[in-house]
Amino acid sequence: MVAHRVVSVAEIKAAEQSAMTALGLTEAALIDRAAAALFDCLAARIEPQEHTVFYVGGGNNGCDGLATARLLHMAGYRVSVKSVGDTFSQENLRRQRAAAEAGVPLFNAAKVGAGAVCPDVVIDCLFGFGLNRPAAGAYLAAIREINRQGTRVYSVDVPSGLSADEGELGRDAAVDAGETLTFSAVKQGLLLYGGRNHTGPVTVLDIGVDCAGAGGVLLTEADVPLTKRPIDSHKGDYGRVKVIGGSPDMPGAPFMAAEAGMAALRSGAGRVTLCVPESLMPAYQARVTETMLRGLPDRAGLLCFDGGALDGVMESADAIAVGMGLGQNPALPEILRHLLRRFAGTLVLDADALNALAGDVSVLSGHRGAVILTPHIGEFRRLTGIEKPLPADAAAFAGRYGVTVTLKSATTVITDGARIYYNTTGSPVLAKGGSGDLLAGMTAAFACTMPALTAAAAGSYYLGKTAERVAAKTNSERSPVASDILLEAKRL
């Protein structure tokens, strides 16, 4: 699988400008390159006799469609063009004249209804990557017309109605593409905030714009390979994970994290120790079999701060996952401060650890070892106050505090501030309680043998692949629970 770049609008604009300068191209010449790439792609996907209708707007995305429609018509394909809106650039008007002179039927959406132009295939060229507000007026009407027709839809660059930076801008206000044909690199909005609900498979078309070094990378297995273990290896070669979690209200979460740590056998921990409130030990002793168990001082089931006990946890650990099921514990900020200042291994902070950090994020400054945070969107919002965090926000946070952030969503963003991975593996199977605990434990296990960024990426990637296998095996995305994913993870 090709590892595609994922870029913001600012980054693709800069890359296109650099390409035009370096190659001596005009904007019109870049449109011709886009049309040539689209022609080759569409000619392999549609039949000449199918009625293919291009919905075009008044900007450069519309120009791409008009130029492509002309090429297909000249090659014997049955095409027509439906223009939308009443504002067209001079280049767009020139492309309209060229298409009409070549014999392409052109219609204006304001003058013909949906039934007047009956397509077998729709090519969506209403907006490019510049949209930054919800579609309205004639454009919204055209988007809804496309979606109602039930025909095969290809969106060019970005499904119209999506923001190329922020994804979905409004419900029922974006084209539902069967496939998105995007230029040069994947636009981050295709992956974020509902964007994937509209894109279908994404195909990247090369038009000579170099995006190397820009944005992030779409994560593939090649980025996080699980190497074969030597025949003479032993458990000491793969590190030790400690999991600190549990409270009277949420006793089950650290089980998930500890078992997930054990599940990542090929590149994870050789040993896992579950560290729980001492008064809850009897409840765990009957259930813990493959992991070791350690009690920590507590009061009424809530962990107390005890520096000596925490030093004992850190003493033989390569990675510590903390936060799962700890609840609203007033001692937690002090526990975290002690771990951050003194632990030299990799600390994975999840769930209630993140909630405790939200009260004073500055405690992250000056940490001793590597730190990985695994917030979902809501937790990251509480940490930063950013209502709709984007990859650049996660990268800025990671860079400011010298940590790795795994920002969990349908597309998970993993960043250390300098590099960004986008992980699209997974399934709605993961939309259940316990999934985040599994990720924290798997990430800690990988962190015993991998750098923090790679470990975070591996945890996200392989949890997602495991969820996909569970969905395929059960033929359901509704019924599986975290323990089903846990069982399947033992195939890693």
C-alpha positions in Angstrom: 0.0 0.0 0.0 1.3 3.5 -0.9 1.9 5.7 2.1 0.2 8.9 1.0 0.8 12.3 2.4 -2.1 14.0 4.3 -2.2 17.8 4.0 -4.1 20.9 5.1 -5.4 23.5 2.6 -2.5 25.8 3.4 0.0 23.0 2.7 -1.5 21.9 -0.6 -1.7 25.6 -1.8 2.0 26.0 -1.0 2.9 22.8 -2.7 0.9 23.7 -5.9 2.5 27.2 -5.9 6.0 25.6 -5.6 5.3 23.2 -8.4 4.1 25.9 -10.7 7.1 28.0 -10.0 9.6 25.1 -10.3 8.0 23.8 -13.5 7.1 27.1 -15.1 3.4 26.2 -15.1 0.4 28.6 -15.2 -2.8 27.8 -13.2 -4.4 26.9 -16.5 -1.6 24.4 -17.2 -2.1 22.8 -13.8 -5.8 22.5 -14.6 -4.9 20.7 -17.8 -2.7 18.3 -15.9 -5.6 17.6 -13.5 -8.0 17.0 -16.4 -5.5 14.6 -18.0 -5.2 12.6 -14.8 -9.0 12.6 -14.3 -9.5 11.5 -17.9 -7.3 8.4 -17.5 -8.9 7.6 -14.1 -12.5 8.0 -15.2 -12.0 6.2 -18.6 -11.1 3.1 -16.6 -14.2 3.4 -14.4 -17.1 4.3 -16.7 -18.4 2.9 -20.0 -18.6 5.1 -23.1 -22.4 4.5 -23.4 -23.1 5.5 -19.8 -24.5 9.0 -19.5 -22.0 10.8 -17.3 -23.0 14.2 -16.0 -20.5 16.7 -14.6 -21.9 19.0 -11.9 -19.5 22.0 -12.1 -19.1 25.1 -9.9 -17.7 28.4 -11.0 -14.1 28.0 -9.7 -11.1 25.8 -10.5 -12.8 22.6 -9.4 -15.4 23.3 -12.1 -12.6 24.0 -14.6 -11.2 20.5 -13.8 -14.6 19.0 -14.6 -15.2 21.1 -17.7 -11.8 20.2 -19.2 -12.2 16.5 -18.3 -15.8 16.4 -19.8 -14.3 17.8 -23.1 -11.6 15.2 -23.2 -14.1 12.3 -22.5 -16.5 13.7 -25.1 -13.8 13.8 -27.7 -12.9 10.2 -26.9 -16.4 9.1 -27.6 -17.9 9.1 -24.1 -21.5 10.3 -23.6 -21.1 13.3 -21.3 -22.9 16.5 -20.4 -22.3 19.3 -18.0 -24.6 20.9 -15.5 -23.3 24.3 -14.2 -24.4 25.5 -10.8 -24.5 29.1 -9.5 -24.2 32.4 -11.3 -20.7 33.4 -10.5 -17.9 32.0 -12.8 -14.2 32.9 -13.0 -12.9 34.0 -16.4 -11.0 30.7 -16.7 -14.2 28.8 -15.9 -16.1 30.7 -18.6 -13.3 30.0 -21.1 -13.5 26.3 -20.3 -17.3 26.3 -20.7 -16.8 27.8 -24.2 -14.2 25.2 -25.1 -16.5 22.4 -24.0 -19.4 23.8 -25.9 -17.4 24.3 -29.0 -16.3 20.6 -28.8 -20.0 19.6 -28.7 -20.4 18.9 -25.0 -24.1 19.6 -24.0 -24.1 22.3 -21.3 -27.1 23.0 -19.0 -27.6 25.5 -16.2 -28.9 24.1 -13.0 -31.2 27.1 -12.5 -32.9 26.4 -15.8 -33.3 22.6 -15.8 -34.6 20.3 -13.1 -33.2 17.1 -11.9 -35.3 15.1 -14.2 -34.2 17.0 -17.3 -30.6 15.5 -17.2 -30.8 11.8 -16.2 -27.3 10.5 -15.4 -25.9 7.0 -15.0 -22.8 8.5 -13.5 -22.3 11.8 -11.7 -18.9 13.6 -11.5 -19.0 16.1 -8.6 -16.9 19.2 -9.4 -18.9 21.9 -7.5 -16.2 22.9 -4.9 -12.5 22.2 -4.6 -10.5 22.5 -1.4 -11.4 26.1 -0.7 -14.8 25.7 1.0 -14.8 27.0 4.6 -18.5 27.3 5.3 -21.6 25.2 4.8 -23.0 25.0 1.3 -26.1 27.1 0.7 -28.5 28.2 -2.0 -28.1 26.6 -5.5 -25.0 24.7 -4.4 -26.8 23.0 -1.5 -29.7 22.2 -3.8 -27.3 20.6 -6.3 -25.7 18.5 -3.5 -29.0 17.2 -2.4 -30.0 16.5 -6.0 -26.9 14.5 -6.5 -27.5 12.5 -3.4 -31.2 11.8 -4.3 -30.4 10.4 -7.7 -28.9 7.1 -6.4 -26.4 7.0 -9.2 -22.7 6.3 -9.1 -20.9 9.4 -7.9 -17.2 10.3 -8.2 -16.1 13.5 -6.3 -13.2 15.4 -7.6 -10.6 16.4 -5.0 -13.1 16.8 -2.1 -16.8 15.8 -2.0 -18.6 19.1 -2.3 -19.9 20.4 1.0 -16.9 19.1 3.0 -14.2 21.4 4.3 -10.8 20.1 3.1 -9.4 21.1 6.5 -12.3 20.3 8.9 -14.4 17.6 7.3 -18.1 17.7 7.6 -19.6 21.2 7.9 -23.2 20.3 8.2 -25.5 17.2 8.1 -27.1 16.5 4.7 -24.9 19.2 3.2 -22.2 17.2 1.5 -22.1 14.9 -1.5 -22.1 11.2 -0.7 -19.3 10.0 -3.1 -18.8 6.4 -4.1 -15.2 7.3 -4.6 -13.1 10.5 -4.2 -10.5 11.3 -6.8 -8.1 13.7 -5.1 -5.0 15.4 -6.4 -1.4 15.1 -5.1 -2.2 14.2 -1.5 -5.1 13.3 0.8 -6.7 16.4 2.2 -7.1 16.1 5.9 -10.8 17.0 5.9 -11.5 13.8 4.0 -10.5 11.9 7.2 -11.7 14.2 10.0 -15.1 15.0 11.7 -17.5 13.0 9.5 -15.5 13.4 6.3 -15.1 9.7 5.9 -18.9 9.4 5.9 -18.9 11.0 2.4 -15.7 10.1 0.6 -15.9 6.4 -0.2 -12.5 5.0 -1.1 -9.9 7.8 -1.8 -7.7 7.6 -4.9 -4.8 10.0 -5.1 -4.0 11.3 -8.6 -0.5 12.5 -9.5 -0.4 15.8 -11.3 3.3 16.6 -10.7 2.8 18.5 -7.4 5.4 17.3 -4.8 3.9 17.1 -1.3 6.9 15.2 0.3 7.6 16.7 3.7 4.3 18.4 3.9 1.6 17.5 6.5 1.5 13.9 7.8 1.4 10.3 6.5 -1.4 7.9 6.1 -0.3 5.1 8.4 0.3 1.6 6.9 1.7 -1.6 8.3 5.1 -0.8 6.8 5.3 2.0 9.3 4.7 -0.3 12.3 6.0 -3.8 11.3 5.8 -6.6 13.9 9.2 -8.3 13.5 9.6 -12.0 14.0 11.0 -13.0 17.4 14.4 -14.8 17.5 14.1 -18.5 18.5 16.3 -17.9 21.6 14.4 -14.9 22.9 12.8 -14.9 26.4 10.4 -12.7 28.3 13.1 -10.4 29.6 13.8 -9.3 26.0 10.4 -7.7 25.7 10.1 -5.5 28.7 7.8 -5.1 31.6 4.5 -3.2 31.7 2.8 -2.0 34.9 -0.8 -1.0 34.7 -2.1 1.4 37.5 -5.9 1.5 37.6 -9.1 0.5 39.3 -11.5 1.9 41.8 -14.7 0.8 43.6 -16.8 2.2 40.8 -14.8 1.0 37.8 -12.9 -2.2 38.7 -12.9 -3.7 35.2 -10.9 -1.2 33.2 -7.4 -2.1 34.3 -8.2 -5.7 33.4 -8.6 -4.6 29.8 -5.4 -2.6 29.8 -3.3 -5.4 31.4 -4.7 -8.1 29.1 -4.2 -5.9 26.0 -0.6 -5.5 27.1 -0.3 -9.3 27.2 -2.0 -9.6 23.9 0.6 -7.6 22.0 3.0 -10.5 22.3 5.1 -10.1 19.1 6.5 -6.7 20.0 5.0 -6.1 23.4 5.8 -6.8 27.0 7.3 -10.0 28.4 5.6 -9.4 31.7 2.5 -7.4 32.8 1.7 -6.4 36.4 -1.7 -5.1 37.4 -1.4 -2.5 40.2 -4.7 -1.9 42.0 -6.0 -0.4 45.2 -4.9 -2.8 48.0 -8.4 -3.1 49.5 -9.7 -4.3 46.1 -7.1 -7.1 45.8 -9.5 -9.9 46.7 -11.8 -9.0 43.8 -8.8 -9.2 41.4 -7.1 -12.3 42.8 -9.9 -14.6 41.6 -9.7 -13.2 38.1 -6.1 -12.4 37.3 -4.3 -15.4 35.9 -1.7 -14.5 33.3 -0.7 -11.1 34.8 1.0 -10.5 38.1 -0.9 -8.5 40.7 0.3 -5.8 43.1 -1.6 -3.8 45.7 -1.1 -0.1 46.3 -2.1 2.0 49.3 -5.7 3.2 49.1 -8.5 4.8 51.1 -11.9 3.4 50.6 -10.8 1.9 47.3 -9.2 5.1 45.9 -5.5 5.2 45.5 -3.5 7.3 48.0 -0.3 9.1 47.2 2.6 7.0 48.5 5.9 7.9 46.9 7.7 4.8 48.1 5.0 2.5 46.7 5.1 4.3 43.4 8.9 4.1 43.3 8.4 0.3 43.7 6.1 0.2 40.7 8.6 2.2 38.6 11.6 0.2 39.7 11.4 -2.7 37.2 9.0 -1.2 34.7 9.8 -0.3 31.1 6.3 1.2 30.5 3.5 2.2 32.8 -0.1 2.7 31.7 -2.1 4.8 34.2 -5.6 6.1 34.5 -8.0 3.3 33.5 -10.8 3.2 36.0 -9.2 5.3 38.7 -12.2 7.6 39.0 -12.3 11.1 40.3 -9.5 10.8 42.8 -8.1 13.9 44.5 -4.7 12.2 45.0 -4.3 11.5 41.2 -2.6 14.8 40.3 0.1 14.2 42.9 0.5 10.6 41.8 0.9 11.7 38.2 3.4 14.5 39.1 5.5 11.9 40.9 5.5 9.5 38.0 6.2 12.2 35.5 9.2 13.6 37.4 10.8 10.2 38.3 9.9 7.5 35.8 12.6 7.0 33.1 10.6 4.6 30.9 7.5 5.3 28.9 4.4 6.6 30.7 1.0 6.1 28.9 -1.7 8.4 30.3 -5.3 7.6 29.6 -8.8 8.2 30.8 -8.9 9.5 34.4 -5.2 10.4 34.2 -6.1 12.8 31.4 -9.0 14.2 33.3 -6.7 14.9 36.3 -4.2 16.6 34.0 -6.9 18.9 32.7 -6.7 20.8 36.0 -3.1 21.6 35.5 -1.5 20.6 32.1 1.7 22.3 33.1 2.6 19.3 35.2 3.7 17.7 31.9 6.6 20.1 31.6 9.9 18.6 32.7 8.9 15.0 32.6 11.8 12.5 32.9 10.9 9.7 30.5 8.8 9.4 27.3 5.1 10.3 27.7 2.2 9.2 25.5 -1.3 10.7 26.0 -4.3 8.9 24.5 -7.2 11.4 24.6 -10.4 11.2 22.6 -11.7 14.4 21.1 -13.6 15.4 24.3 -10.6 14.7 26.6 -8.3 16.7 24.3 -10.9 19.5 24.4 -10.7 19.6 28.2 -6.9 19.6 28.1 -6.7 22.5 25.7 -10.0 24.3 25.5 -10.0 23.9 21.7 -13.5 23.2 20.6 -12.7 21.4 17.4 -9.1 20.3 17.6 -7.3 19.7 14.3 -4.1 17.7 13.7 -2.0 21.0 13.9 -3.4 21.5 17.4 -2.4 18.0 18.5 1.0 18.6 17.0 1.4 21.9 18.7 0.4 20.5 22.1 2.8 17.5 21.6 5.7 19.8 20.7 5.0 22.3 23.5 5.2 19.6 26.2 7.6 17.1 24.5 5.1 14.3 24.5 3.4 12.0 22.0 -0.4 12.5 21.5 -2.8 9.8 20.2 -5.9 11.8 19.4 -8.6 9.2 19.1 -11.4 9.3 16.6 -12.7 7.5 13.5 -9.4 8.6 12.1 -6.8 8.7 14.9 -4.0 11.3 14.7 -0.7 10.3 16.3 2.0 13.0 16.6 5.1 13.9 18.6 5.0 17.5 17.3 7.4 17.0 14.5 5.7 14.1 12.7 2.0 13.2 12.2 0.5 9.8 11.4 -3.2 9.4 10.4 -4.6 5.9 11.2 -7.8 4.9 9.4 -7.9 1.2 10.6 -10.8 0.3 12.8 -14.5 -0.2 12.8 -17.6 1.1 14.7 -17.0 -2.1 16.8 -14.6 0.2 18.8 -17.5 2.5 19.7 -17.9 0.7 23.0 -16.6 1.2 26.5 -13.3 -0.5 27.1 -11.8 0.1 23.7 -9.6 3.0 24.9 -8.3 0.8 27.8 -7.2 -1.8 25.3 -5.4 0.9 23.3 -3.6 2.2 26.4 -2.4 -1.3 27.3 -1.3 -2.2 23.8 0.5 1.1 23.4 2.4 0.4 26.7 3.4 -3.1 25.5 4.7 -1.8 22.2 6.5 1.0 24.1 8.8 -1.6 25.8 10.5 -2.2 22.4 9.7 0.8 20.3 10.2 4.6 20.4 7.1 6.4 21.8 5.8 7.7 18.5 6.1 4.3 16.8 4.6 2.5 19.8 1.6 4.9 19.8 1.1 4.4 16.0 1.4 0.6 16.4 -1.1 0.5 19.2 -3.6 2.5 17.2 -3.0 0.6 13.9 -3.2 -3.0 15.4 -6.2 -2.3 17.6 -8.0 -1.1 14.5 -7.0 -4.1 12.5 -8.1 -6.3 15.3 -11.5 -4.6 15.4 -11.8 -5.1 11.7 -11.3 -8.8 12.1 -13.8 -9.0 14.9 -16.4 -7.2 12.7 -15.7 -9.6 9.8 -15.8 -12.7 12.0 -19.1 -11.7 13.7 -20.6 -10.0 10.7 -21.6 -7.3 13.1 -20.4 -3.9 14.1 -23.1 -3.6 16.9 -22.8 -6.7 19.1 -19.1 -7.2 19.8 -17.7 -5.8 23.1 -14.2 -5.0 24.3 -13.5 -8.6 25.5 -14.2 -9.9 21.9 -11.5 -7.5 20.6 -9.2 -8.6 23.5 -9.6 -12.2 22.5 -8.9 -11.5 18.8 -5.9 -9.4 19.8 -4.1 -12.5 21.0 -3.5 -13.3 17.3 -1.0 -10.5 17.0 
